Amino acid sequence: MMVTAVIPVDKRKSKVFLEEGFAFVLYRGEVERYRIEEGRELEDTVYEEILRDILCPRSKEYALHLLKDSGKTEKWMKEKLGKAGYPKEAVEYAVNFLKEYHFLDDNAYAQSYVRSYAGKKSRRQMVYEMQQKGVDSSYIEEALEQSPVDEEESARQALAKRLGGRKEASYQEKGRLAAFLGRKGYSFEVINRVMREIKTAENQE
């Protein structure tokens, strides 16, 4: 593999490009240790050593660091590690480690997500958001079956928050509220039922 470029990221790190394109990020001392220079051949054995001794362990540590904030999905983790400069092999190594020890579990993530938002979001919105995060549809359906969503109560809560405790709204505002619930993924039937509970204000806009 031919090194096509070594570009400094900052005073400590550099991006290494091979013939196939961007390959990985190393510290300056590591670049010098492995004699990685533009126009110089990087032997497969050296690449494997860099991957085994530096990139895989480092990607695992970074992945564990990313998990400190809250639960993550496999898709999110892969994208985050890729953006951090880790090659595909190192990303897979880190993700497989996390999955093996259940630090990364999309099924558990879906269960937790539904429990947290069942009273705040519509079923349709939760399905969409979890799909965007890369959660498998079977996990989503299982989570929704175990924690059924009360669409009407969820819509009521959304309306109450929007109205700030008020029990009435003008015709114009009710139209905007209905549109708001529609964007949240609630069905026409649910919107129609909960909107009937909101009185129409006498003073129109």
Number of C-alpha atoms within 10 A of each C-alpha: 13 16 20 18 19 20 13 15 12 10 8 10 17 19 19 22 19 19 11 10 11 17 15 20 22 21 16 16 11 15 17 11 9 13 12 18 17 16 13 14 14 17 11 10 9 11 12 12 13 16 19 15 10 14 24 21 15 16 25 21 12 15 22 16 10 15 15 9 7 7 16 17 19 19 14 14 20 19 11 16 22 16 10 13 19 23 19 15 13 24 23 17 16 25 21 16 16 19 13 11 9 11 17 22 17 23 18 15 21 26 19 15 18 24 17 12 15 20 20 19 24 25 22 13 15 22 20 15 12 20 13 11 16 14 22 13 14 10 17 22 14 14 20 19 12 11 15 14 20 14 22 19 17 21 26 21 15 19 21 14 11 12 15 8 9 12 13 16 20 16 16 11 16 18 12 12 19 18 14 16 21 16 11 17 20 23 17 11 10 17 21 13 13 17 21 10 11 18 14 17 14 10 8 10 9
